[in-house]
Amino acid sequence: FLQPRKIENDMIKITFNNKPTKLETGVSLQEFVERNGMVSTNIAIAVNNSVVLKEKWGDTTINDGDSILIIKAYYGG
């Protein structure tokens, strides 16, 4: 079967680490992390300048206009 083609109306505009990007609607933070090949350990996510607890990533849907900042913690000196 053919997959329905995504149309422009199914896309939202977000800012990810200060870079404008487009994303389809209905994506959770957890999906976003996985799709971008990030490991969910040692990272923190803020949406619109508010930190989202890791336990809430799967329940937090990314919305049009959201600003997402992902920071990776590094150890050592």
DSSP file with accessible surface (Angstrom, degrees, kcal/mol):
  #  RESIDUE AA STRUCTURE BP1 BP2  ACC     N-H-->O    O-->H-N    N-H-->O    O-->H-N    TCO  KAPPA ALPHA  PHI   PSI    X-CA   Y-CA   Z-CA
    1    1 A F              0   0  257      0, 0.0     2,-0.3     0, 0.0     0, 0.0   0.000 360.0 360.0 360.0 148.6    0.0    0.0    0.0
    2    2 A L        -     0   0  171      1,-0.0     3,-0.0     3,-0.0     0, 0.0  -0.628 360.0-126.2 -84.6 137.7    1.1    3.5   -0.6
    3    3 A Q        -     0   0  172     -2,-0.3     2,-0.1     1,-0.1    -1,-0.0  -0.608  34.3-101.5 -77.8 140.8    1.6    5.8    2.3
    4    4 A P        -     0   0  113      0, 0.0     2,-0.3     0, 0.0    -1,-0.1  -0.414  41.7-113.6 -61.9 137.4   -0.3    9.0    2.2
    5    5 A R        -     0   0  207      1,-0.1     2,-0.2    -2,-0.1    -3,-0.0  -0.564  27.1-117.3 -74.6 134.5    2.0   11.8    1.2
    6    6 A K        -     0   0  122     -2,-0.3     2,-0.3     2,-0.0    -1,-0.1  -0.525  31.4-155.7 -69.6 135.2    2.7   14.4    3.8
    7    7 A I    >   -     0   0   80     -2,-0.2     3,-2.3     1,-0.1     4,-0.2  -0.745  31.3-101.7-110.1 164.0    1.4   17.8    2.8
    8    8 A E  G >  S+     0   0  114      1,-0.3     3,-1.8    -2,-0.3    -1,-0.1   0.827 118.7  63.6 -54.4 -32.9    2.6   21.2    4.0
    9    9 A N  G 3  S+     0   0  141      1,-0.3    -1,-0.3    15,-0.0    -3,-0.0   0.711  95.2  60.8 -67.4 -19.1   -0.4   21.5    6.3
   10   10 A D  G <  S+     0   0   58     -3,-2.3    15,-2.3    14,-0.1     2,-0.3   0.405  93.6  86.7 -85.4   2.7    0.8   18.5    8.3
   11   11 A M  E <   -A   24   0A  57     -3,-1.8     2,-0.3    13,-0.2    13,-0.2  -0.783  58.6-161.6-107.7 147.1    4.0   20.3    9.2
   12   12 A I  E     -A   23   0A  16     11,-3.6    11,-2.2    -2,-0.3     2,-0.5  -0.869  18.9-125.1-119.3 157.9    4.8   22.6   12.1
   13   13 A K  E     +A   22   0A 135     -2,-0.3    52,-3.5     9,-0.2     2,-0.3  -0.907  37.6 163.2-104.8 127.6    7.7   25.1   12.4
   14   14 A I  E     -A   21   0A   3      7,-2.7     7,-2.7    -2,-0.5     2,-0.5  -0.854  36.5-122.5-132.0 171.0    9.9   24.8   15.5
   15   15 A T  E     -Ab  20  67A  48     51,-2.4    53,-3.7    -2,-0.3     2,-0.5  -0.986  24.4-169.9-116.2 123.4   13.3   26.0   16.6
   16   16 A F  E >  S-Ab  19  68A  43      3,-2.7     3,-1.4    -2,-0.5    53,-0.2  -0.966  74.5 -21.6-118.0 115.3   15.7   23.2   17.6
   17   17 A N  T 3  S-     0   0   56     51,-3.1    -1,-0.2    -2,-0.5    52,-0.1   0.922 129.2 -50.1  48.2  50.0   18.9   24.3   19.3
   18   18 A N  T 3  S+     0   0  135     50,-0.3    -1,-0.3     1,-0.2    51,-0.1   0.577 117.5 111.2  70.1  15.1   18.4   27.8   17.9
   19   19 A K  E <   -A   16   0A 153     -3,-1.4    -3,-2.7     2,-0.0    -1,-0.2  -0.976  68.5-124.0-119.9 126.8   17.9   26.5   14.3
   20   20 A P  E     +A   15   0A 116      0, 0.0     2,-0.3     0, 0.0    -5,-0.2  -0.396  42.8 160.5 -65.2 139.6   14.5   26.8   12.5
   21   21 A T  E     -A   14   0A  63     -7,-2.7    -7,-2.7    -2,-0.1     2,-0.3  -0.966  34.2-121.2-152.5 165.9   13.2   23.5   11.3
   22   22 A K  E     +A   13   0A  99     -2,-0.3     2,-0.3    -9,-0.2    -9,-0.2  -0.875  27.0 176.8-113.9 151.2   10.0   21.8   10.2
   23   23 A L  E     -A   12   0A  13    -11,-2.2   -11,-3.6    -2,-0.3     3,-0.1  -0.990  33.5-103.4-150.0 145.8    8.5   18.7   11.8
   24   24 A E  E >   -A   11   0A  48     -2,-0.3     3,-0.7   -13,-0.2   -13,-0.2  -0.362  49.3 -95.0 -70.1 157.8    5.3   16.7   11.2
   25   25 A T  T 3  S+     0   0   71    -15,-2.3    -1,-0.1     1,-0.2    38,-0.1  -0.278 100.5  35.0 -70.4 155.4    2.5   17.2   13.7
   26   26 A G  T 3  S+     0   0   52     36,-0.5     2,-0.4     1,-0.2    -1,-0.2   0.591  74.3 145.6  82.4  15.0    2.0   14.9   16.6
   27   27 A V    <   -     0   0    2     -3,-0.7    35,-3.1    35,-0.3    -1,-0.2  -0.700  37.5-144.6 -89.2 131.2    5.6   14.1   17.4
   28   28 A S  B  >  -E   61   0B  11     -2,-0.4     4,-2.4    33,-0.3    33,-0.2  -0.463  25.9-110.3 -85.6 165.2    6.5   13.6   21.1
   29   29 A L  H  > S+     0   0    1     31,-2.0     4,-2.5    28,-1.0    29,-0.2   0.901 120.3  54.3 -60.3 -40.0    9.8   14.7   22.7
   30   30 A Q  H  > S+     0   0   47     27,-1.1     4,-2.3     1,-0.2    -1,-0.2   0.934 109.5  46.7 -61.5 -45.0   10.7   11.0   23.1
   31   31 A E  H  > S+     0   0   72     26,-0.2     4,-3.0     1,-0.2    -1,-0.2   0.905 110.9  53.1 -61.8 -41.1   10.1   10.4   19.3
   32   32 A F  H  X S+     0   0   10     -4,-2.4     4,-1.5     2,-0.2    -2,-0.2   0.923 109.2  48.4 -61.7 -44.0   12.1   13.5   18.4
   33   33 A V  H  <>S+     0   0    1     -4,-2.5     5,-2.2     1,-0.2     3,-0.3   0.949 114.7  45.4 -61.1 -48.0   15.1   12.3   20.5
   34   34 A E  H ><5S+     0   0  120     -4,-2.3     3,-1.7     1,-0.2    -2,-0.2   0.914 110.3  53.1 -64.1 -43.4   15.0    8.9   18.9
   35   35 A R  H 3<5S+     0   0  125     -4,-3.0    -1,-0.2     1,-0.3    -2,-0.2   0.790 107.3  52.7 -63.1 -29.7   14.6   10.2   15.4
   36   36 A N  T 3<5S-     0   0   79     -4,-1.5    -1,-0.3    -3,-0.3    -2,-0.2   0.288 115.7-115.0 -91.8   9.8   17.6   12.4   15.8
   37   37 A G  T < 5 +     0   0   67     -3,-1.7     2,-0.3     1,-0.2    -3,-0.2   0.715  64.4 148.2  69.7  21.8   19.8    9.5   16.9
   38   38 A M      < -     0   0   49     -5,-2.2     2,-0.4    -6,-0.2    -1,-0.2  -0.656  48.2-127.8 -90.2 146.5   20.3   10.9   20.4
   39   39 A V        -     0   0   95     -2,-0.3    -5,-0.0     2,-0.1    -1,-0.0  -0.789  16.6-137.5 -89.1 133.5   20.7    8.6   23.4
   40   40 A S  S >  S+     0   0   34     -2,-0.4     3,-0.7     2,-0.1     2,-0.3   0.527  74.8  95.6 -76.0  -3.4   18.3    9.7   26.1
   41   41 A T  T 3  S+     0   0   71      1,-0.2    -2,-0.1     3,-0.0     3,-0.1  -0.638  90.1  11.1 -86.0 146.6   20.9    9.4   28.9
   42   42 A N  T 3  S+     0   0   73     -2,-0.3    31,-3.3     1,-0.2     2,-0.3   0.758 101.4 112.3  61.9  28.3   22.8   12.5   30.1
   43   43 A I  E <   -C   72   0A  24     -3,-0.7     2,-0.4    29,-0.2    29,-0.2  -0.949  48.7-157.4-125.8 154.3   20.6   15.0   28.2
   44   44 A A  E     -C   71   0A  50     27,-2.4    27,-2.5    -2,-0.3     2,-0.4  -0.968   8.7-154.3-124.8 144.3   18.2   17.6   29.3
   45   45 A I  E     -CD  70  52A   2      7,-0.5     7,-2.8    -2,-0.4     2,-0.4  -0.976   7.8-172.0-123.5 132.2   15.4   19.1   27.3
   46   46 A A  E     -CD  69  51A  16     23,-2.6    23,-2.6    -2,-0.4     2,-0.5  -0.974   6.0-162.3-119.0 134.8   13.8   22.4   27.6
   47   47 A V  E >  S-CD  68  50A  18      3,-2.7     3,-1.4    -2,-0.4    21,-0.2  -0.985  81.4 -13.2-115.9 120.9   10.7   23.5   25.7
   48   48 A N  T 3  S-     0   0   75     19,-3.1    -1,-0.2    -2,-0.5    20,-0.1   0.908 131.6 -53.0  52.6  45.7   10.0   27.2   25.5
   49   49 A N  T 3  S+     0   0  153     18,-0.4     2,-0.5     1,-0.2    -1,-0.3   0.594 116.5 111.6  69.2  14.3   12.6   27.7   28.3
   50   50 A S  E <   -D   47   0A  78     -3,-1.4    -3,-2.7     2,-0.0    -1,-0.2  -0.979  68.9-124.3-119.8 126.4   11.0   25.2   30.7
   51   51 A V  E     -D   46   0A 111     -2,-0.5     2,-0.5    -5,-0.3    -5,-0.3  -0.420  20.6-148.4 -67.7 135.8   12.8   21.9   31.5
   52   52 A V  E     -D   45   0A  24     -7,-2.8    -7,-0.5    -2,-0.1     5,-0.1  -0.941  19.3-121.0-107.1 123.9   10.7   18.8   30.8
   53   53 A L    >   -     0   0  108     -2,-0.5     3,-2.3     1,-0.1     4,-0.5  -0.342  20.7-119.9 -62.3 143.6   11.3   15.9   33.1
   54   54 A K  G >  S+     0   0   92      1,-0.3     3,-1.4     2,-0.2     4,-0.4   0.842 113.0  62.5 -54.6 -35.9   12.4   12.7   31.3
   55   55 A E  G 3  S+     0   0  146      1,-0.3    -1,-0.3     2,-0.1     4,-0.1   0.702 104.8  48.7 -63.6 -19.0    9.4   10.9   32.6
   56   56 A K  G X> S+     0   0  116     -3,-2.3     4,-0.8     1,-0.1     3,-0.6   0.462  81.5  95.2-100.1  -4.2    7.2   13.3   30.6
   57   57 A W  G X4 S+     0   0    3     -3,-1.4   -27,-1.1    -4,-0.5   -28,-1.0   0.903  85.4  49.1 -57.4 -43.1    9.0   13.2   27.2
   58   58 A G  G 34 S+     0   0   45     -4,-0.4    -1,-0.2     1,-0.2    -2,-0.1   0.788 115.1  44.9 -68.4 -25.2    6.6   10.5   25.8
   59   59 A D  G <4 S+     0   0  132     -3,-0.6     2,-0.7    -4,-0.1    -1,-0.2   0.446  94.1  91.1 -96.3  -3.7    3.5   12.5   26.9
   60   60 A T    <<  -     0   0   38     -3,-0.9   -31,-2.0    -4,-0.8     2,-0.4  -0.857  62.5-158.8-101.4 110.6    4.8   15.9   25.7
   61   61 A T  B     -E   28   0B  66     -2,-0.7     2,-0.3   -33,-0.2   -33,-0.3  -0.714  19.7-121.8 -88.1 136.2    3.8   16.7   22.1
   62   62 A I        -     0   0    4    -35,-3.1   -36,-0.5    -2,-0.4   -35,-0.3  -0.623  33.4-157.7 -77.4 131.6    5.8   19.2   20.2
   63   63 A N    >   -     0   0   95     -2,-0.3     3,-2.2     1,-0.1   -51,-0.0  -0.746  28.7 -79.6-112.9 159.6    3.6   22.1   19.0
   64   64 A D  T 3  S+     0   0  107     -2,-0.3   -50,-0.2     1,-0.3    -1,-0.1  -0.270 117.3  18.3 -55.3 131.5    3.9   24.7   16.2
   65   65 A G  T 3  S+     0   0   56    -52,-3.5    -1,-0.3     1,-0.3   -51,-0.2   0.357  88.8 147.0  88.2  -5.0    6.2   27.5   17.3
   66   66 A D    <   -     0   0   15     -3,-2.2   -51,-2.4   -53,-0.2     2,-0.6  -0.304  41.4-143.3 -65.1 146.5    7.9   25.6   20.1
   67   67 A S  E     -b   15   0A  40    -53,-0.2   -19,-3.1   -51,-0.0     2,-0.5  -0.971  18.5-166.4-110.7 117.7   11.6   26.2   20.9
   68   68 A I  E     -bC  16  47A   0    -53,-3.7   -51,-3.1    -2,-0.6     2,-0.5  -0.923   7.3-174.4-111.7 128.4   13.4   23.1   21.9
   69   69 A L  E     - C   0  46A  67    -23,-2.6   -23,-2.6    -2,-0.5     2,-0.5  -0.989   2.5-170.1-122.5 123.4   16.8   23.1   23.5
   70   70 A I  E     - C   0  45A  16     -2,-0.5     2,-0.4   -25,-0.2   -25,-0.2  -0.972   4.0-171.0-116.3 126.7   18.6   19.8   24.1
   71   71 A I  E     - C   0  44A 100    -27,-2.5   -27,-2.4    -2,-0.5     2,-0.5  -0.958  10.3-149.6-119.8 131.2   21.8   19.9   26.2
   72   72 A K  E     - C   0  43A  86     -2,-0.4     2,-0.4   -29,-0.2   -29,-0.2  -0.860  15.1-134.1-101.5 131.9   24.1   16.9   26.7
   73   73 A A        -     0   0   46    -31,-3.3     2,-0.4    -2,-0.5   -32,-0.0  -0.681  20.5-163.2 -84.8 134.5   26.0   16.6   29.9
   74   74 A Y        -     0   0  193     -2,-0.4     2,-0.3     2,-0.1   -32,-0.0  -0.938   3.6-150.0-117.6 146.0   29.7   15.7   29.6
   75   75 A Y        +     0   0  182     -2,-0.4     2,-0.2     2,-0.0     0, 0.0  -0.799  51.3  42.7-112.3 156.2   32.0   14.4   32.3
   76   76 A G              0   0   81     -2,-0.3    -2,-0.1     0, 0.0     0, 0.0  -0.527 360.0 360.0 107.3-172.1   35.6   14.9   32.8
   77   77 A G              0   0  131     -2,-0.2    -2,-0.0     0, 0.0     0, 0.0  -0.274 360.0 360.0-136.9 360.0   38.0   17.8   32.6
